[in-house]
Amino acid sequence: MTTEQMIQKYKDWIFRQSAYQMALSLINFDKLTIAPKGGNEYRDEREAYLAGEYFAIATKKDMIPVLKALKDDENVDADTRRACELYYKNMMKDACIPKDEFIAWHALQNESYNHWLEAKQKNDYSIFEPYLKRIIEGSKKIYGFRESDIPIYDQMLDDYEPGMDREKYDRFFDALKERILPLIKQVTEAKQIEDGFLYEKFDIDGQKAFMEHLLKYLEYTPDWGYQNETEHPFTDWVCENDCRTTTKYLENNVVSAIFSTIHECGHAWYEHNIDPKYDGMILSNGVSSGMHESESRLCENYLGRTKAFWEANYPILQEQFKEQLGNVSIDEFIRAVNVAKPSLIRTEADELTYPVHILIRYEMEKGIFDGTISTEHLDEAWNAKYKEYLGVDVKDAKDGILQDVHWADGSFGYFPTYALGSAFAAQFVDQMRQEINVDEMLRTSRYGEIQKWLREKFQHYGCFYDAPDIMKLVTGKEFDPQYYIEYLENKYRGLYLSDKK
Amino acid sequence: MTTEQMIQKYKDWIFRQSAYQMALSLINFDKLTIAPKGGNEYRDEREAYLAGEYFAIATKKDMIPVLKALKDDENVDADTRRACELYYKNMMKDACIPKDEFIAWHALQNESYNHWLEAKQKNDYSIFEPYLKRIIEGSKKIYGFRESDIPIYDQMLDDYEPGMDREKYDRFFDALKERILPLIKQVTEAKQIEDGFLYEKFDIDGQKAFMEHLLKYLEYTPDWGYQNETEHPFTDWVCENDCRTTTKYLENNVVSAIFSTIHECGHAWYEHNIDPKYDGMILSNGVSSGMHESESRLCENYLGRTKAFWEANYPILQEQFKEQLGNVSIDEFIRAVNVAKPSLIRTEADELTYPVHILIRYEMEKGIFDGTISTEHLDEAWNAKYKEYLGVDVKDAKDGILQDVHWADGSFGYFPTYALGSAFAAQFVDQMRQEINVDEMLRTSRYGEIQKWLREKFQHYGCFYDAPDIMKLVTGKEFDPQYYIEYLENKYRGLYLSDKK
């Protein structure tokens, strides 16, 4: 085959993959948002079949020599070489899995998800436990096909965040534990900030009216973005101009939907900012889970919880909810949305205690895969860790072991990237604030200009570079968790402990 | 191959088809409801590829002998024989089309739809005209592959309503013209019924609150049904327990969303009522387009516009809109929702003038395919017919030639089934009212019992029988348009001309 023929074969191959990816993505979005539950089984069976067709294309053995040749051919353009390198890497991981095994695994993921949802709705871990057990065994089996010498959990960590393993995460979490756990203790013992006014009754229609404004402020327009509602907010995407987010409205919490929206729109913006020439190929994805989370948390916390952000938005929120917020000053509001308080639910957690929620999950996952925690007692182990690290009592499984979807479909190794993402964000923001006047942009409703910086600085590359290279490209330095730790210390000392300085 | 082997091969084949059908159905529903427009081109290209994959499976030549053998094998169960008969029939129609031509045609349908939508939004027929021309030429080409001696438009009519052709439709429409056109004239000249109160301002949130009640009354529950909003209400379905409808709220019309909902839920109920053992196979569909429309119009008009229906529902609507409807009696309301008045928009038309909207489209389609009307002047021809038959002036293309989606994707021959469906419904209802106390069920909120009658009487068969057989099975008679004509005459003479009796 000539290089031209190989490139044509490669292009046909990625187009076919992208068609199935699109279908699977839309089927997934549909299932999680609107699909009538009664059709779950019927749809899941067929979805698993289509996932199998996708898998068969993605692991087609006759592509191996093509990818190998193209990735190393200096006459081939850099984008194609990089894409082939990544496709080849995935091929090496997946082509060893028999198609039947893949479909069975995929069907189990669907089934387990449905039972997790039921268990959560019924607040009953015993409904989910047998499926979790099967999902753990299933994921061991699937990873087993790779015949790698690397322990399974380390492989999982590397899959979500290339280059990471337990040793590196242990160091990262140790640094957090050393500095953040004592800080949480001090904050918990300090004089508390008044935030009760955030938790009065705020009618959902009023929240939706504000959301219309907020989405405009975030420049998340119907041309490329769509927002729906789900119990568990998430982001999905098809291409540059098709990103989908969800949020969740709570009548007794005026900021929950707001921050989840800023967060998910941060994910959506990242995908939207990737160069459209990459649409439909592997490069059109965020670099890694941690990098993706860095962008959503950058938007949610490092932009969305600042005074400058609310100078542009608080008057409108206040106008919408005169009765509840009419007498609350912007400074009181800002302090309230930055309250740190140990709590049960990860997605609702404040910035300071958030990484501890992740630490707990990371330690649980390590225990699951080194065999020291069994599924039978996973809920008890969970509850004990929440007591130990955050001092809170888990009363309901739905607020404990069942709160997150990740284990339901076997996404082990994903959670740690959430804490890493927050830490990446701190380092990015430090650089961004040196280069552009972020606060001025937020204050004057020029959110798109901040996104422009992110796009031009690195997001447009998609995964042309690896995460560590991106960090160096943007900040000129290796990743350093101290940015994150110092950010948290400065912020929360300022908010809670300034008298003691 | 043994019979068992053939049955296994057949089962695998229909499962694969059903997986692609599900994906295509969900991609379509997504596009028409929520998908960001910016992603249209990307999605359409991939959707066309997947449609091609589906087509390749559905027309796989090695299935021809299998289907042929199974459909004629008396030892095979009746369901499989009937399904194979229908699959075989479709195979004979489609297997002659080269896959590339099918994909190109499908891509053209997508492209044409997008331009029709743009043309309608911009109220400019010239945007759509070149695509309509290509769609007409494209459909001629696609039908040309069949090498049939039957004129193309007759084949189209038969595709949507097996057994129908121009000769039969001409007879049907002639009967309508003879009796209904004079009646419309008389009604138009008679004293008009007051209905202005339906077109005051009704806030959308209030309409949605009533809709929640209405969906419960219609027993359209989230377990199997889902409702969204679109510019053009429609129904889509995946399986027994996954049906999707859409509606459209108008602030200056309190009944538009209500009747479109009852209508679309009529389609959804039909699909839901089909025996679930047929899920995923060809039998799990309504018998024909006319039969499907008979069920939606039966619900919308023969149930939804009766006094009994509103005895259960009007007090709730009145309570929701006290200001506008507080002083309107139920009798005044019923008369208002049954007003007949020549108008421009088919989907908003009353029962009496509705078939004339269809007649116009039928005559236009005949003209398109016998070459007497060109796309360049189609809008003028349209406007002239609306003036001739209904006496109304079309001022905007969006309210004229661009109002319906059907021609945008080449669904020629579909429209006539709408009038036929209304006529089928009249004959079904005549029988139903002899067997069960419909009004009592409507009045006492037992809508599900009416659906039960429909299910048990014939809907559960899916397309196990042909439409003419279904008609005989339910009513003991051949289809007879006189039921429809007499229904319309009695109803509208009673409403408008009772003084003259």
Interface residues (C-beta under 8 A of the other chain):
Chain A: F15 R16 S18 A19 Y20 M22 A23 L26 I27 F29 D30 I34 A35 P36 K37 G38 G39 Y42 R43 R46 E47 Y49 L50 D205 P222 D223 W224 G225 Y226 N228 V238 C239 E240 N241 D242 C243 R244 D279 G280
Chain B: F15 R16 S18 A19 Y20 M22 A23 L26 I27 F29 D30 I34 A35 P36 K37 G38 G39 Y42 R43 R46 E47 Y49 L50 D205 P222 D223 W224 G225 Y226 N228 V238 C239 E240 N241 D242 C243 R244 D279 G280
